[in-house]
Amino acid sequence: MRLTRQSNYAIRTLVYCAVNEPGLSRVAEIARAYGISELFLFKLIKPLVESGLLQTVRGRHGGIKLGKPAEEITLLETIRLTEENFALAECFEDGADCPLIGECDLNGALREALGAFFEVLSRHTIADLASKKRSIRERLGLSADEAVTAA
C-alpha cells in the first residue's frame, strides 16, 4: 500500500504546526520548507480545517495552527481524512466481478492486513512524530525568532 501525496503532506503540515507551537505557521513557509506549491497546500489544508485538525487565524499576522493537541491527532485520523479509499484489491470495490468472491481467502487476508495497518496508525500521534522538536525545527529552517506568535 502506498499513501497519496495528500496524506504525506497533511501529516507533514501537522508536524510543522506542532513543532512551531505556540506560534502560528504560514502556508508560504510550510510550502517552502517541503518544496511544494502553495496552491497544493491550500487545497490540502481545507479538509484539515473542516475536520478540526487545523485552525486558521485571519489577519495581518494570521496563519494556521493545530486545531487540537498534537497528542490527540492520530495518524489514522489524518490518513482516513486524506485517502479516498483503502481498496487493496479489486474484490474490495463495489461491483467487483471476480467469480471467486465469497470463496477466495485473499479478501479476508487483505482485510486482516488492513485492520492491522489501521491499528498501528491509531497508536501513533502527531506528537509522536514531532517529539524531536529541536532537530525537526532545524531541518525545516525554523528558528526561535521566526515563530509567529498566536493572536
C-alpha positions as CSV (number, residue, x, y, z in Angstrom):
1,M,0.0,0.0,0.0
2,R,1.2,3.5,-0.8
3,L,-0.2,6.7,0.7
4,T,-1.1,9.6,-1.6
5,R,0.8,12.9,-1.6
6,Q,-2.2,14.4,0.2
7,S,-1.7,12.1,3.2
8,N,2.0,12.5,3.2
9,Y,1.9,16.3,3.1
10,A,-1.1,16.5,5.5
11,I,0.9,14.7,8.1
12,R,4.0,16.9,7.4
13,T,1.9,20.0,7.7
14,L,0.5,18.9,11.1
15,V,4.0,18.1,12.3
16,Y,5.2,21.5,11.1
17,C,2.5,23.2,13.1
18,A,3.2,21.0,16.1
19,V,6.9,21.9,16.2
20,N,6.1,25.6,15.6
21,E,3.8,25.8,18.6
22,P,2.8,28.1,20.2
23,G,3.3,30.2,17.2
24,L,1.3,30.3,14.0
25,S,2.5,28.8,10.8
26,R,2.2,30.4,7.4
27,V,1.3,28.5,4.3
28,A,4.1,30.0,2.3
29,E,6.7,28.9,4.9
30,I,5.3,25.4,5.1
31,A,5.3,25.1,1.3
32,R,8.8,26.4,1.0
33,A,10.0,24.0,3.8
34,Y,8.6,21.0,2.0
35,G,9.2,22.2,-1.6
36,I,5.6,22.0,-2.6
37,S,3.3,24.6,-4.2
38,E,1.2,26.9,-2.0
39,L,-1.9,26.1,-4.1
40,F,-1.5,22.3,-3.4
41,L,-1.1,23.1,0.3
42,F,-4.2,25.4,0.4
43,K,-6.2,22.6,-1.2
44,L,-4.8,20.1,1.4
45,I,-5.5,22.4,4.4
46,K,-9.2,22.9,3.6
47,P,-10.3,19.4,4.8
48,L,-7.9,19.6,7.7
49,V,-9.6,22.8,8.9
50,E,-13.1,21.4,8.2
51,S,-12.3,18.4,10.3
52,G,-10.9,20.4,13.2
53,L,-7.3,19.2,12.9
54,L,-6.1,22.7,11.9
55,Q,-7.4,26.1,12.8
56,T,-7.0,29.3,10.7
57,V,-6.3,32.6,12.3
58,R,-7.1,35.6,10.0
59,G,-5.4,38.9,9.8
60,R,-2.1,40.5,9.1
61,H,-0.3,38.2,11.4
62,G,-2.5,35.2,10.7
63,G,-1.7,31.7,9.9
64,I,-2.6,28.2,10.8
65,K,-2.2,26.1,14.0
66,L,-3.3,22.8,15.3
67,G,-7.0,22.6,16.0
68,K,-6.5,20.3,18.9
69,P,-3.5,19.0,20.9
70,A,-0.9,17.0,18.8
71,E,-1.3,14.1,21.3
72,E,-5.0,13.8,20.2
73,I,-4.4,13.7,16.4
74,T,-3.7,10.1,15.3
75,L,-2.1,9.2,12.1
76,L,-5.2,7.0,11.4
77,E,-7.5,10.0,11.7
78,T,-5.3,12.1,9.3
79,I,-5.0,9.3,6.7
80,R,-8.7,8.4,6.8
81,L,-9.4,12.0,6.0
82,T,-6.9,12.3,3.1
83,E,-7.2,8.9,1.4
84,E,-10.1,8.3,-1.0
85,N,-10.3,4.6,-0.4
86,F,-8.5,1.6,1.0
87,A,-9.3,-0.9,-1.7
88,L,-6.2,-3.2,-1.6
89,A,-7.6,-5.3,-4.4
90,E,-10.4,-5.3,-6.9
91,C,-12.6,-7.5,-4.7
92,F,-12.7,-4.7,-2.1
93,E,-14.6,-2.4,-4.5
94,D,-18.3,-2.3,-5.0
95,G,-19.4,-4.1,-8.1
96,A,-16.3,-6.3,-8.3
97,D,-17.0,-9.2,-10.8
98,C,-14.5,-11.8,-9.7
99,P,-16.0,-15.2,-9.8
100,L,-14.2,-16.2,-6.6
101,I,-15.8,-13.6,-4.4
102,G,-17.1,-15.4,-1.4
103,E,-14.8,-18.4,-1.9
104,C,-11.4,-16.8,-2.1
105,D,-9.5,-16.2,1.2
106,L,-7.5,-13.3,-0.4
107,N,-10.2,-10.8,0.6
108,G,-10.1,-12.0,4.2
109,A,-6.3,-11.9,4.4
110,L,-6.2,-8.4,2.9
111,R,-8.9,-7.2,5.3
112,E,-6.9,-8.6,8.2
113,A,-3.8,-6.8,7.0
114,L,-5.6,-3.5,6.5
115,G,-7.1,-3.9,10.0
116,A,-3.5,-4.3,11.4
117,F,-2.4,-1.3,9.4
118,F,-5.2,0.8,10.9
119,E,-4.5,-0.5,14.4
120,V,-0.8,0.6,14.2
121,L,-1.7,4.0,12.8
122,S,-4.2,4.6,15.6
123,R,-1.5,4.2,18.2
124,H,0.7,6.9,16.7
125,T,0.1,10.6,17.0
126,I,1.4,13.9,15.5
127,A,3.0,14.5,18.9
128,D,5.0,11.3,18.5
129,L,6.3,12.4,15.1
130,A,7.1,15.9,16.4
131,S,8.9,14.7,19.5
132,K,12.3,15.7,18.3
133,K,11.2,19.3,18.1
134,R,14.6,21.0,18.1
135,S,16.0,18.7,15.3
136,I,12.9,19.0,13.2
137,R,12.7,22.8,13.6
138,E,16.3,23.0,12.3
139,R,15.6,20.7,9.3
140,L,12.6,22.8,8.4
141,G,14.6,26.0,8.6
142,L,12.7,27.3,11.7
143,S,14.4,29.3,14.4
144,A,13.1,30.6,17.7
145,D,12.8,34.2,16.4
146,E,10.8,33.1,13.2
147,A,7.9,31.7,15.2
148,V,4.8,33.9,14.7
149,T,3.1,34.5,18.0
150,A,-0.6,33.4,18.2
151,A,-3.0,36.3,18.4
